[in-house]
Amino acid sequence: MPVTIKDVARNAGVSLSTVSLVINNKANVSPAMRAKVERAIHDLNFHPRRNARGLASKKTHNLGFILTDNHFSFTEPFYTKVFLGTEFEGRKHNYYILLTTVPKTFKDDDSVVPRFLLEKNVDGVILAGKVPVKLLEYIHKLKLPIVLVDYCSGRVKTSCVLIDNNQGMQLAVKHLLEHGHRQIAFIGADLQHPSIFERLAGYKTALQENQIAADENLIFCSAPDLGPDEGYKAAQELENSGQKFTAIVAANDAMAIGAMRFLKEKEYKIPSDISIIGFDDVEICLQTEPRLTTIRVLKEELGAIAVRRIVETINEGTKIINRVTVPVELKKRDSVAPVRYD
């Protein structure tokens, strides 16, 4: 027979209500009594049912994790790692993470609103990447705590966990400058996304600090998304433009890998003809030929921090708004070489 709360109370020699207070981490239990109950829970290998906990604490012990459809894919696994970070951290705080996606063109009708929002089955929501404003406003009206990862919104004030995008791109460009490159192209996508905008700003800052004017003809940001196909097309546009370039920095690894594919098809040798650097450090960077130099982002840590922030807000019972910036580092591999002057 499964162990029940009555068994714990009997073993510890306390009332059912005392066991309930300990299970739900209430303060009004003496240390000695708490230790007695916790020992009984351990000895009996008792696992309180989550729905029973919820009835006592008025919490579901669920957190929602929402992405737009285009951010959840095999070719762009960045946010999968962020989700794993929330999953691992959630376990430490006794929270389940419920993952779902919504369309980029979200409208607040019941057909696309995540079920856990309709059923009010979460205590807070983590949203990763650029998300529709209408979705943010919908959740805000529900008075649920919100934490954004890799995005900030001026429309809804909430906590954000961000990447040091500007500094990361400066590290990438300076690495190329140290190898003698001066004609460095930037390929990216939607500049309405703060992360991409900041990466472009970091690119320009690094050039300007080295007395090099940023050439707008070497900046290609018309792609709708940040996948390998968009990277391929951006590199194609760059080559078709006739602009001379010796290196490319890409807004993420997926675009860098797509650009590498195009350059190889055109029989450029990487890195002896063209050097290239990505951003994010997804696992496939170690499988490309050559291995991709990139900016490492601590993806799991982004998710873990988001969970800690949202649990803190839930436990405090008041709205906490803060902004955390996670540092990045340059991972030197094989896709960068000194510039060759013929």
N, C-alpha and C positions, 0 to 999 in steps of 0.2 A: 504494500500500500504506500502511496506517496506520503511524504512527511507534510504535515499541516502546521498552521500557525498555532493550533492548540497543543500539538506535540512540543513545539518550541517553548511555549508558555509553561507547560507541565515540567519539562526538563530543567528550565531556568528557575522555576518556582516563583513566577511572576504572573501578572494578569495579562489577558489578551491585549488590552489597550496599551500596556507598556511595550509589548513586542511590536505592536503597530507603530508606536512612536519611534522606536529604534530603527525599524525597517525604513520608515520614511524620513529618517535623519532629523527628527525634531529635537529642539534644544532642551526641553523641559524633562530630561531624564538624567539622573545622577551618573557620574562616571562609573561608579561601582556596578550599578544596575545595568548600564549599557554594556559593560564588559561581560557580565553574566549572560545577557541575552545573545551577544555576539558569539560567545563561546558555545552556547547551545546551538545556534544557527550553524556554526562550523562543524560541531560534533555530529549533528544530525544531517549534514549536507542538505540543508533546507534552501530552496530557491523560491522566493516569493513570486507569485504570479503578477505579471506586469499590469494586468487590468485591475487587480486588487490594489496595487500601489497607486494607480491612477485615481481610483475612487477616493482614496484617503488624501492624496496630495492635490487633487484636481489638475493633474498633469497627465499627458498621454505618454511621455517619455519617448516621443518620436520627434525627429527634426526633418523637415523637407529639404531636399537638395534639387534645385531646378536649373536646367540648361536649355538653351534653344537647340532645336534639332541639329543645326549645322555645326554645333560645337561638340557633338557627341558622335565621333566616328573613328574608324580604325586609322584613317590617314592623319587625324589630328588628335593624338591621344593625350594631349596636355591635361585636359579637364578630367579625364579618367583617373589620372594620378592624383589630382586635387580631391576627387571624390574618395579615393582610397584613404587619403589623409583624414578626411572627415569620419570615415568608417572606423578607422583604428582609434582615433581620439574619442569618438562617440562611445565606444565600448567602455572606456575608462570612466565615463560619466553616467553610465547606464542609460544610454540613448541609442535607439535604432535610427538609422539614416534612410529615409525613403527617397529614392531617386526617380525623377521623371523629367521629361522634356516637353517643351512647348514650341509652337511655330514662331519664327522670327516676326511674323505679322500677327502677333497675339491680339485677340479681341476678347473682352470679358463676357463671353457667353459660355453656358454650361458645357458645350461640346469640347472646349479646349482648356477650361480651367482644371488644373490637377484635382483629382478626386480627394486627396487628403486636405485640400483647402475647402472644397465643397462640404466635406464631412466634418470639418474642424478637428482633424485628427493629428495635428502637429502642435508643438509648443513654440516653434519658431521656424524660420525659413532661411536657408543659405542659397544665394543665387550667384552663379559663376559666369564670368564673361559678360559681354554686352547683352543686356536683357531689355525687352520692350518696356517703355515707360508705363504703359497701361497695366502691365503685370505688376510692376512695383506699386503703383497706386492702388490696385485691387488688394494686394496683401496689406498695404499700409492701412486701408480702411478696416481690415479685420483686426487691427491693433495687435498684430503678431510681431515679435522681435524679428528684425531682418539684419543679416550681415551679407555684404557684397564682397565677392572675391574677384580680383583683377578687373574691377570696374568701380566707378563712383558716379552718382547721379546728383545733379543740382536740383532736381525736382522733388526728391524724397530724401530727407536728411536721415542717414543711417550709418552704422559702422561699416568700414571698408578695410579689407586686407589686400594690400597692393604690392606689386613688384617694383623694385627700383629700376624702372625701364630706362630712364634717362641715363643713369650711371652705367647700366649694362651696355647700352649702345655706344657710350663713350669708350668703354673698355675695348669693344670690338674695333671701332675705328682707329683708336690709338695703336692697337696691335698691328693693324695694317700699315699705319704711318711709320711705325718702327721698322717695318720691312721695306720701306721706300715707296710705298704706294701713295699716289697723290690724286689719281683719277678713280675715285671710289663711288660706285653707284649704290643707290638705296632702292630696294623693291619692297613694297608693302601693300596695304589694302585700305580698308575703310578708316579714314582719318577722324571719323566721328567717334571711334573707339579711343578712349583716353590713353590706353596702353600704346597703341600704334602711334598716336600723336606724340606721346612722350619719347618714343624710340626715335622718331624722326627728329625731334628737337635735340636729343642726345647726339645724333649723327651730325647735325649742323654745328652744335657747340664744340664738338671735338675738332672739327675742321677749322672753325674760326679761331680756336685757341692755338692752332698751329699756323695761323696766317694764311689759311686756304679758304677762298670764298666758296660757299656751297653752290654748286652748279645745278639749277633747277632742271636742266636737260638730262641730268643723271638720276633724277628722282621719279620713280614710277609707282604710283599709289592708286591706280584706277580699278584694281581688282575688287570684286565684291566680297571675296572671302580670302582665307589664309591657307589654302590647300596647295598641294604639289602642282595641280593643273594651273592654278593662278600663278605660281612661281615660274612654271614653264613659259606661260604666255608673257609674263613681265620680262623675263630674260630675252624672249623673242623680240618684244617691242624695243628693248634696249639695244639689241644687236641691229635691228632694222633701222634704228634712228641714226646710225652712222656715228654716234658719239664714241670717242675713244675712252676706254675704261680698262683698268688692270685688275680691279677687284669689285666684289659685290658684297654688301651687307644686306641680309634679308630680315624682314620683321619677325619671322619665326623659322623653325627648322623645316617645316613642311614646304614652305616657299623656297627655301634654300635647296632642298632636295629636288624639287621640280626644276629649278634653274640649272642645277648640275646636269640633270637629264638632257635639257636642251643644249647646253654647252658641249656635252659629249657627242650628241648627234651632229653638231657642227664641227666636230673634231678638234675642239679646244682641249688642251691638256690642263687638268687641274692638279696641282696649283701652279705649274710652271708657266702656263699662259694666263690663266685667270685664277686669282685667289677668291675664296668665298667663306663667309661666316654666317651662321644661323643664330637663332635665339630660342631658348627653352631647355635644350639638352634632353630631348626625348630619346628613348632607347635605340631607335633606328639609326641615330647618328654614329653609332659604333659599327654599323653594318654597311654603311655607304663606302664607296671606293672613289676617292680616299675617304678616310674617316673625317667626319665634319667637325671643324673647330666651331665652337658655339658658346653662348652665354648660359651658364647653368642657373636654372630657377629651381628653388626648393619647393617643388609642387606639393608634395605630401604635407610639408610644413604650412603652406598656405591654407590647406583644408583643416589641419589641426588647430591653427590659430583661430580660424573662423568658428569652429565648434567651441573653443574655450571662451571666445567673446560672447557667443549667443547663450551659452549656459550661464555665464556670469550675469547677463541681462535677465534671464529667466529667474535665477535664484535671488537676485536683488529686488525683483519686482518693479524696477523703475527703468526707464529708457536710458541706456548708456550709449553714447555716440563717441566713438574714437576711430582713429585712422592709424593703421599699422603698416609700415613699409618693410618688406622683407628683402635683405640684401642679396646680391647675385655675384657670380664669379665667372671669369673667363676660363674655359676649358680648351687648352691648346692641343690640337690634334694634327691632322695631316693636310688640311685643305688650304693652308696659307704658306706661301713661300716668298722670298725676296722678289721684288719687281725685277723683271728682265728687260733691259734696254737693248733693242736690236739696232 
